[in-house]
Amino acid sequence: MAVGPGTLPEFFPVPGVRIGIASAGIKKPGRKDVVIFELAASARVAGIFTQNQFCAAPVVISRRHLAETAPRYLLINTGNANAGTGKQGMADAERCCQALAEQAGADPSQVLPFSTGVIGEPLPVDKIVTAMPEALVDVREDRWAEAASGIMTTDTRPKGASCQVDLDGHTVTISGISKGAGMIRPNMATMLGFIATDAAIEPGLLQTLASELGEKSFNRITIDSDTSTNDACMLMASGQYGGPEITADSPQLPKLREALRQVYLDLAHAIVRDGEGATKFVTIDVSGAGTQQEALDVAYTVAHSPLVKTALFASDPNWGRILAAVGRAGVPDLDLEAIEIYLGDVCLVRNGGRAEDYSEERGQAVMDQEEITIAIDLQRGDLRETVWTCDFSHEYVTINAEYRT
């Protein structure tokens, strides 16, 4: 199950970024499960990674390599997370970097490894190394759609976004892919996300953009409140667009930032729409907060409530569950008489109780929709935060109960 059509966009190739795909048979024979990004020498890369302290070996090594040099290759495998694998996992990830570097004529520190899949099992290094030539021999700029499929795990469909924007007569291209459907509450970024542009962006600004854009997109989604061991989101800028380098003072920056923001949001929303077993796409909008944190506390308490999520699956306008979640979010000294809670355009709660004009029929009409907004106005300040989530269905339990079978 998934929400919305989920069709991939027309991908615009990004000059300076080529992609190769191969089958290593890590989990299923014949499945395309190895993806390699090859970057131009002019490219710069920034990224954000999981804050889960049991982070996977490829996360450790990617962080290290990113700090050491300018990456030329990204190596992604699915079917195995190489997490919870100790010193052997580190050695396996390093061996993959070494092998790709030897085959591509690069330094191992120029390779960033990424893995996703089952935690705690040894990485099948030999299979991955054997598949590398297949990916390298056919790297092309137009393989974004195949790469979107190649990084999937429990995803039911590939996820991508692409756009072009004019910056003072120079066309800038942005394309990206993401994967994720379960174990989703990023504590930095998404499960795996790769966004590339041909703009030339100053390195410090590139990292700032990666952090800021990830914070307001991938860091605002949740499927099941579980932060993965392997989360990573990379922003690549090849510098091939033909215009000047963009810095924090460049007049072109606002237009570029907005285009990047939309790609990040589209990729993050695609994960929620394809949440394991999801039948609803839910926006939780908290306004009138005194601080950003209390807005997030309220939004995530509602988003993570099993009672709210199961009511959403049942299309049951059981508004008392939402009210209870707001009340236990830990925000001190709430003025209960001031809070208003809406389901779509239907007011559920006003003056400390059920709104006078609320009716079960009106609430039901909203709950029957595939896409729902829960709006909560705390009326204690001017700050606002939005979080996106989905419902909990029988299928979510089945998928995760049978994940390793």
PAMITOR-319602 format. One record per residue (C-alpha): x, y, z; residue in three letters. Coordinates in steps of 0.1 Angstrom, whole numbers, padded with zeros to 4 digits, always signed. Each point is the difference from the previous one (the first is absolute). Layout:
REM PAMITOR-319602
XYZALA;...
***
This chain:
REM PAMITOR-319602
+0000+0000+0000MET;+0011+0036-0006ALA;-0017+0034-0002VAL;-0003+0018-0033GLY;+0011-0010-0035PRO;+0037-0001+0008GLY;+0011+0004-0036THR;+0036+0010-0006LEU;+0006+0034-0016PRO;+0019+0006-0032GLU;+0036+0001+0013PHE;+0022+0027-0014PHE;+0036-0014-0003PRO;+0025+0019+0022VAL;+0032+0009-0019PRO;+0030-0013+0019GLY;-0020-0028+0017VAL;-0001-0035-0016ARG;-0016-0031+0015ILE;+0006-0037-0005GLY;-0022-0028+0013ILE;+0007-0037+0005ALA;-0014-0032+0015SER;+0020-0016+0028ALA;-0028-0024+0011GLY;+0005+0011+0036ILE;-0035-0009+0011LYS;-0018-0011-0032LYS;+0017-0014-0031PRO;-0002+0023-0030GLY;-0011+0030+0020ARG;+0018+0033-0008LYS;+0014+0007+0034ASP;+0033+0019-0006VAL;+0000+0036-0011VAL;+0032+0021-0007ILE;+0000+0038-0004PHE;+0030+0013-0019GLU;+0007+0037+0006LEU;+0020+0025-0021ALA;+0033+0012+0014ALA;-0016+0034+0005SER;-0027-0014+0023ALA;-0005+0007+0036ARG;-0020-0021+0025VAL;-0016+0008+0033ALA;-0021-0023+0022GLY;-0018-0007+0032ILE;-0001-0033+0018PHE;-0019-0019+0026THR;+0005+0009+0037GLN;-0008-0036+0010ASN;+0031-0010+0021GLN;-0001-0035-0015PHE;+0006+0016-0033CYS;+0010-0024-0029ALA;+0036-0005-0012ALA;-0006+0019-0033PRO;-0013+0030+0019VAL;+0033+0001+0020VAL;+0021-0003-0031ILE;-0020+0024-0021SER;+0003+0027+0028ARG;+0038-0006+0001ARG;+0005+0000-0038HIS;-0022+0031-0004LEU;+0022+0019+0025ALA;+0032-0012-0017GLU;-0004+0008-0037THR;-0024+0008-0029ALA;-0020-0032-0008PRO;-0001-0013-0035ARG;-0022-0031+0005TYR;-0030-0010+0021LEU;-0005-0037+0004LEU;-0034-0012+0012ILE;-0012-0035+0007ASN;-0035-0012+0011THR;-0009-0033+0017GLY;+0026+0004+0028ASN;+0005+0029+0024ALA;+0035-0009+0012ASN;-0012+0013+0034ALA;+0006-0017+0034GLY;+0029-0019-0017THR;+0029+0013+0021GLY;+0036+0001-0012LYS;-0007-0024-0028GLN;-0027+0023-0014GLY;+0025+0029+0000MET;+0026-0022-0018ALA;-0027-0011-0025ASP;-0011+0035-0008ALA;+0037+0011-0004GLU;+0006-0030-0023ARG;-0029+0011-0022CYS;+0015+0035-0002CYS;+0034-0014-0009GLN;-0014-0022-0027ALA;-0020+0027-0017LEU;+0030+0024+0002ALA;+0022-0026-0017GLU;-0025-0006-0027GLN;-0008+0036-0006ALA;+0035+0015+0003GLY;-0007+0020+0032ALA;+0012+0002+0036ASP;-0021-0021+0025PRO;-0006+0033+0020SER;-0018+0013-0031GLN;-0027-0027+0004VAL;-0030+0005+0023LEU;-0017-0033+0008PRO;-0038-0004+0009PHE;-0019-0031+0010SER;-0036-0008+0008THR;-0018-0031+0009GLY;+0001-0026+0028VAL;+0020+0010+0031ILE;+0025-0024+0016GLY;+0009-0022-0029GLU;+0035+0000-0016PRO;+0003+0020-0032LEU;+0004-0023-0030PRO;+0031+0019-0012VAL;+0009-0025-0028ASP;-0034+0004-0016LYS;+0002+0038+0000ILE;+0036+0001-0013VAL;-0009-0024-0028THR;-0029+0022-0010ALA;+0020+0032-0002MET;+0013-0004-0036PRO;-0036-0005-0012GLU;-0009+0034+0015ALA;+0032+0018-0010LEU;-0001-0011-0037VAL;-0033+0017-0006ASP;+0000+0032+0020VAL;-0023+0026-0016ARG;-0016+0033+0009GLU;-0035-0012-0008ASP;-0004-0029+0025ARG;-0017+0017+0029TRP;-0032-0020-0003ALA;+0019-0033+0001GLU;+0020+0012+0029ALA;-0033+0009+0019ALA;-0010-0036-0004SER;+0035-0013+0008GLY;+0000+0015+0035ILE;-0034-0014+0012MET;-0005-0024+0029THR;-0035-0004+0013THR;-0011+0029-0022ASP;-0029-0008-0023THR;+0011+0025-0026ARG;+0030+0021-0010PRO;+0001+0037+0012LYS;+0015+0029-0019GLY;-0003+0037-0007ALA;+0016+0022-0027SER;-0002+0036-0012CYS;+0018+0027-0019GLN;+0002+0037+0009VAL;+0015+0030-0018ASP;+0027+0019+0018LEU;+0010+0032-0019ASP;-0002-0018-0034GLY;+0016-0032+0012HIS;-0022-0031+0004THR;+0006-0019+0032VAL;-0012-0036+0003THR;-0009-0017+0033ILE;-0009-0037+0001SER;-0003-0023+0030GLY;-0011-0034+0013ILE;-0008-0014+0034SER;-0009-0033+0016LYS;-0018-0009+0032GLY;-0033-0014+0012ALA;+0006-0013+0035GLY;+0023+0007+0029MET;-0006+0037-0008ILE;+0004+0028+0024ARG;+0032+0017-0013PRO;+0021+0016+0025ASN;+0019+0020-0026MET;-0012-0010-0034ALA;-0017-0028-0018THR;+0006-0037-0002MET;+0020+0005-0032LEU;-0002+0031-0022GLY;+0021+0012-0029PHE;-0005+0034-0015ILE;+0022+0014-0027ALA;+0002+0034-0018THR;+0024+0013-0026ASP;+0002+0034+0017ALA;+0034+0011+0014ALA;-0005+0005+0037ILE;+0026+0012+0025GLU;+0009-0030+0023PRO;-0011+0016+0033GLY;-0033+0012-0015LEU;-0006-0035-0015LEU;+0003-0015+0035GLN;-0023+0027+0014THR;-0026-0008-0027LEU;+0003-0037+0007ALA;-0006+0005+0037SER;-0028+0026-0003GLU;-0019-0017-0028LEU;+0002-0034+0017GLY;-0012+0014+0033GLU;-0032+0014-0015LYS;-0008-0030-0022SER;+0014-0034+0009PHE;+0003+0011+0037ASN;-0037+0007+0000ARG;-0013-0034-0010ILE;-0008-0031+0020THR;-0015-0034-0008ILE;+0005-0019+0033ASP;+0023+0022+0022SER;+0030-0023-0006ASP;+0033+0017-0010THR;+0020-0022-0023SER;+0037-0010+0005THR;+0007+0009-0037ASN;-0016+0033-0007ASP;+0019+0022-0024ALA;-0010+0028-0024CYS;+0026+0014-0024MET;-0001+0032-0020LEU;+0023+0001-0030MET;+0009+0030-0021ALA;+0020-0008-0032SER;+0008+0037-0009GLY;-0008-0007-0037GLN;-0028+0025-0006TYR;+0022+0027-0016GLY;-0007+0028+0025GLY;+0020+0015+0028PRO;+0004-0016+0034GLU;-0029+0006+0023ILE;+0008+0013+0034THR;-0020+0011+0030ALA;+0000+0035-0014ASP;-0010-0009-0036SER;-0033+0015-0012PRO;-0008-0034-0017GLN;+0000-0018+0033LEU;-0037+0005+0011PRO;-0013-0014-0033LYS;+0024-0030+0001LEU;-0008-0007+0037ARG;-0038+0000-0008GLU;+0005-0024-0029ALA;+0021-0023+0022LEU;-0025+0003+0028ARG;-0028-0013-0022GLN;+0020-0030-0011VAL;+0009-0008+0036TYR;-0037+0003+0010LEU;-0012-0022-0029ASP;+0025-0027+0009LEU;-0009+0001+0037ALA;-0037+0000-0007HIS;+0004-0030-0024ALA;+0014-0020+0029ILE;-0030+0007+0022VAL;-0024-0008-0029ARG;+0017-0034-0004ASP;+0002-0007+0038GLY;-0003-0036+0007GLU;-0037-0009-0002GLY;-0010+0037-0003ALA;-0034+0009-0012THR;+0000+0037+0011LYS;+0024+0029-0005PHE;-0004+0022+0031VAL;+0013+0036+0005THR;+0002+0011+0036ILE;+0002+0038+0002ASP;+0007+0015+0034VAL;-0003+0038+0003SER;-0001+0026+0027GLY;+0029-0016+0019ALA;+0022+0018+0024GLY;+0032-0018-0012THR;+0009-0022-0029GLN;+0006-0029+0023GLN;-0034+0000+0015GLU;-0016+0001-0034ALA;+0021-0030-0010LEU;-0009-0018+0033ASP;-0037+0004-0007VAL;+0003-0010-0036ALA;+0021-0031+0006TYR;-0021-0011+0030THR;-0031+0000-0023VAL;+0019-0016-0029ALA;+0014-0028+0022HIS;-0032-0008+0019SER;-0010-0036-0009PRO;-0036+0009+0009LEU;+0000+0030-0024VAL;+0017-0020-0027LYS;-0024-0030+0002THR;-0030+0024+0001ALA;+0013+0015-0032LEU;+0003-0035-0016PHE;-0036-0007+0010ALA;-0012+0034-0013SER;-0014+0005+0035ASP;-0004+0037+0011PRO;+0008-0009+0036ASN;+0012+0035+0008TRP;+0005-0008+0037GLY;+0032-0018-0009ARG;+0014+0031-0016ILE;-0010+0021+0030LEU;+0016-0024+0024ALA;+0033-0001-0020ALA;+0002+0038+0001VAL;-0006+0000+0037GLY;+0029-0025+0006ARG;+0025+0017-0023ALA;+0018+0015+0030GLY;-0007+0037-0007VAL;-0002+0018+0033PRO;-0029+0022+0010ASP;-0022-0006-0030LEU;-0031+0023-0001ASP;-0026-0027-0008LEU;-0027+0026-0007GLU;+0021+0016-0027ALA;+0011-0031-0020ILE;-0018-0008-0032GLU;+0003-0033-0019ILE;-0011-0005-0036TYR;-0005-0030-0022LEU;+0003+0015-0034GLY;-0023+0030+0001ASP;-0022-0015+0028VAL;+0006+0013+0035CYS;+0001-0028+0025LEU;+0010+0017+0032VAL;-0006+0036+0012ARG;-0004+0015+0035ASN;+0014-0031+0017GLY;-0024-0025-0016GLY;-0018-0011-0031ARG;-0008+0029-0023ALA;-0036+0010+0000GLU;-0004-0003-0037ASP;+0018-0033-0003TYR;-0020-0030-0013SER;+0011-0036-0005GLU;-0011+0002-0036GLU;+0023+0029-0007ARG;+0029-0017+0017GLY;-0007-0033-0019GLN;+0001+0018-0033ALA;+0036+0012+0007VAL;+0011-0033+0014MET;-0012-0018-0032ASP;+0026+0019-0020GLN;+0034-0014-0010GLU;+0018+0032+0009GLU;-0008+0016+0034ILE;+0012+0031+0019THR;-0002+0001+0038ILE;+0005+0037+0010ALA;+0007+0009+0036ILE;+0001+0037+0011ASP;+0015+0003+0035LEU;-0005+0038+0001GLN;+0030+0007+0022ARG;+0025+0014-0025GLY;+0009+0006-0037ASP;+0020-0032-0009LEU;-0012-0027-0023ARG;+0012-0035-0010GLU;-0013-0026-0023THR;+0006-0037+0001VAL;-0011-0027-0025TRP;-0010-0035+0009THR;-0024-0028-0009CYS;-0023-0025+0016ASP;+0006-0035+0015PHE;-0016-0028-0018SER;-0001-0038+0004HIS;+0025-0002-0029GLU;+0026+0020+0020TYR;+0001-0027+0026VAL;+0001-0027-0026THR;+0029+0016-0020ILE;+0021+0004+0031ASN;-0009-0033+0016ALA;+0011-0018-0032GLU;+0029+0023-0009TYR;+0027-0027+0002ARG;-0020-0028-0014THR;
***
